[in-house]
Amino acid sequence: MYGYTIPAWPRATRLLAHKTLALMVIAGAWLLPASAFAGDFHRDARGIPNIILILADDLGYSDLGCFGQKLIQTPCLDRMADEGMRFTDFYAGSTVCAPSRCVLMTGRHLGHSTVRGNADPQRQSLTDEDVTVAELLRGAGYATAIVGKWGLGEHETPGMPTDQGFDYFFGYLNQAHAHNYYPEFLFRNKEKVPLRNVLRRDGKPYEQIGAGLAITRLDYSHDLLAAEALEFVDKHKDRPFFLYLALTIPHANNEAARLVGNGQEVPDYGIYAGKDWPDPDKGQAAMITRMDADVGRLFERLKEHGIDHETIVLFSSDNGNHNEGGHNTERFDPNGPLRGMKRDLYEGGIRVPTLVRWPGRVAAGTTTDHVGYFGDFMATAADLAGVEPPEGLDSISFLPTLLGQNDKQKEHDYLYWEFYEQGTKQAVRRGKWKAVRRPMLTGRIELYDLAADLGEENDVAAEHADLVARMEAIMAEAHVPSPRWTVEPPTTKQR
């Protein structure tokens, strides 16, 4: 990445050498003038702003009131939109969790990233060579923590969060483990923390049990994560910090849904208890409203410590809405005007509700149609911290947009996705045009004009052969083969 070669030493030694050299590059950039800063942005008396990134899990584009939701109450996030900026054209890194989080952490799109799908622990791990946002920010003087769902490396892999730039970790390493809202343990750094929950065994493996069949349910994991996030803020209120709060709500407990028909686990249904809805619908709504309340608690804690104006908070979802918990998606209309959901590369699978709040810096009550995606968080974080990001990324800072300096905002030539389930898929967005291809490399390309057809109902590929050819060329350019993620090459040219 930086033009050097690491010898083939043992993994632990190689990891230390590679990370140390990468951080030396980042730290060196920190000592230079902050040329990465956009326009008139000036650091306050504390130096660099705190950064909090809140990521919901499987939250649909229209699951929040400020994005059109009518039945589920999200007053705190709606207030965040009123006090900050709402992004209408912002995209996740992928249509499922692990690759989306890889794009978020490394600033590389799916044609270049290490983790491109949900898979076994070795393939679903960052490598020694990956440089994460956390490493970049730690090199710039930040205390760094992830609280919640990691999904990019487990024990005996180089992807453990504390080996990828995070000073502190509390939560789930494994995404299947994260299905369970009443687990028997969570991780603190590299150690298991036992909880009071007890699962029924019956001789069956964990994956076939699910939290829905727990005998003892005393520790709801989301509540533990929310409390841990507040404690981290309390402990680091006097120094710059980066908190990645990767919540699991409203992801379903897939195992419980298959066994008992209700995967939307929550301690109580709250304000929805009296609704004439099936329990999974009550659970879906209650989970989102519970998350919303905890976001509100986080904002209140920032105000209590007097660091509200010194903290930028970003909120988004790792992909589109799911239909895996037994709830009725038609009741809540979670994708609004968009087509598709999780595991689709249509807009409903990858366009996500995104909010940014930074009092005094981001104008209140603003909306932008700037087209960005998860990979842009790396360059934006570098801008905020006054350092240069690693070279060769697929990342553009959207700090100018946040500061209202639209004339200084750079734009992507295109955004790119690929997906390795359901026979494989590719997608490209370029300006107002969106191309979807199934399967990758060989399938016919569909073309949609998002300005006129946001719901992707009218495939106009036959009318725009030149655009289809350009999209095909972009897909070929963007997809760099990976030994971890193999696709059969095309035998004939197809459109």
Summary of the structure (lengths in Angstrom):
residues: 495
radius of gyration: 21.7
end to end distance: 34.5
largest distance: 64.1
contacts: 1771
relative contact order: 0.17
helix: 32%
strand: 18%
